[in-house]
Amino acid sequence: MIRASEVSWRYGANPVIDGVSVTARPGRVLGLIGPNGSGKTTLLRLLYGALRSPTGQVTVDGDELSALPSREAARRLAVVVQEAGGETALTVAELVLLGRGPHLSTFQRTSRADHEIAARCLARVGAAHLGGRAFAQLSGGERQRVLIARALAQQATHLLLDEPTNHLDIRYQHEVLHLVRTLGTCSVVVLHDLNLAARYCDDLVLLGSGGVAAAGTTDEVLDATVLEPVYGIGIQRLDLDDGIHLLFHPIDHTAKQRSAA
């Protein structure tokens, strides 16, 4: 479990996150949603320690994150950021093997067991055939799979992803998020697409104006009366046999003003 209590962050004089509290529960996928500039990526960075809040605290399974040694934190938290490692000269197999770093002591070389774990992780994401390829030559969808495999090789109990579907075509968007959902880890994912959030997240935190506009299960948060004031767009929710689907339309503010008059 990852729990943030009253965390904050500002860039210069501008507060982006102000007294926010969130909880990511074991075995569930928590989605961070909200308009551009609402602080989704900033909050994610606070949750894995890339930023340290001047207020409140972040705990991982009850232990304060800031007090954990970096190696121990890496054993608990695996992070996948946008377009990471694109210029590396490493092969896919070498990149995934880097995920074993938190389990090695200084100057300790990877063992046969480490290589076997990395290979299993590649297979788990459906990328075993890419092991000998140069990471820099992969497509966007292939890169995301490999980065998730590296995160899995850490054998961490928590997985945090910053917009893992960014720049991917529709097929890979669904394949990547389906993979995350089936891992069984405590996962936190930043998403822009609300329909992807509806399909693959168990819980959602909706950010707006520096704080939490709504938090709860996907069914609770993806309510038109909750979303419309935050996004400033008309929303129609369809409850279909395979889940929630949202339709969007511009709000006619002129018509609303006429009716109010």
Beta strands, then each sheet from edge to edge (+ up, - down):
strand 1: 2-11
strand 2: 14-24
strand 3: 29-33
strand 4: 57-60
strand 5: 63-64
strand 6: 77-80
strand 7: 158-162
strand 8: 186-190
strand 9: 203-208
strand 10: 211-217
strand 11: 234-240
strand 12: 243-249
sheet 1: 2+ 1- 4+ 5-
sheet 2: 6+ 7+ 8+ 3+ 9+ 10-
sheet 3: 11+ 12-
end
